[in-house]
């Protein structure tokens, strides 16, 4: 059984808004064995929304709409769905009385405009709202279900849990959706796909999705079966050979980001880490501290953006900087060594590089990056040449540093 989700509201089309409701709904639907096949955001336009409702209900068994149930003129969800299905809107006096009582309990006078929330699409079941003033609605049309939910997340979640999950569970076929979630570092997307495609392309189920970011690739295998045992067996059938091919490039099997994985390793060893950053300007330290519990293993760090700070705070010698330059293996190793000596941490990581946007020089082209690592066993460094803009290069560098520490701790080359 497939579902679609429409988020309604012109504010949702702004660059600073994230549709968290659809993420929640997708997770809950997947638990019921329902696959979300399409999501979209539509502004406060009744005709455009009505057209999308008709299209979605014509191809999917479940359509969930969030938002647009408020009392103002730009709240058009009720009108749009009624228009799409050729139904009338009916004024429900019971809802109107309930709204008036709710306002009275708060010692407020209900505005006349709030009565718009008492209109119900003909034939719809009303879904009570215990956390707001916008009732939801459930209606069926030609074998499909449309569910109208309020936009505020705390209202939507409560209504969906109380009213919708039990009803959907009764109509959803007995099906299980299970996902194997692998994260890979230190490998390009095209190289990875070339390596594992001969395995996953043999299967329509599970569905394989590959998502690439700077220095981080996610592989999702989604299996749809009648039982959990069948889904798990299918994921093992496809996932095991993929894991064998990728080997120690896989750093997570549960979706955890690299900083969480590395933090767990440090915590288990009762070890600590410090950082010395130049090109990344604090990004590596931010990655560490973004993980809950990082105060148990992250000591702190240094942002030494010019040579004077490298010498004064980390003890990098003027001779090393003069002979090899700030972006060099020797400087990266001296930075890591200095950070560890000053913080007494178990491990220290350093990053120095040319992130741009300047094109760099013939000796140090843009994208040149060195990562140093120092511990009781000695000090090492690795060098990479990254492509992309300034932010992308810096993101690659921080990811490379975390992966270098992961490999050092686990004994992988």
Buried (B, 14 or more C-beta within 10 A) or exposed (E): BEBBBBBBBEBBEEEEEEBEBBEBBBEBBBEBBBBBEBBBBBBBBBEEBBBBBBBBBEEBBBBBBBBBBBBEEBBBBBBBBBBBBEBEBEEBEEBBEBBBEBBEEEEEEBEEEBBBBBBBBEEBBBBEBEEBBBBBBBBEBEEBBBBBBBBBEEBBBBBBEBBBBEBBEEEBEEBBBBBBBBBBBBBEEEEBBEBBEEBBEEBEEBBBEBEBEBBBBBBBBBBBBEEEEBBBEBBEBBBEBBBEBBEBBBBBEEEBBBBBBBBBBBBEEEBBBBBBBBBBBBBBBBBBBEBEEBEEBBBBBBBBBEBEBBBEBBBBBEEBBEEBBBBBBBBBBBBBBBBBBBBEBBBBBBBBBBBBEEEBEEEBEBBBBBBBBBBEEEBBBBBBEBEBEBEBBBBBBBBBBBBBBBBBBEEEE
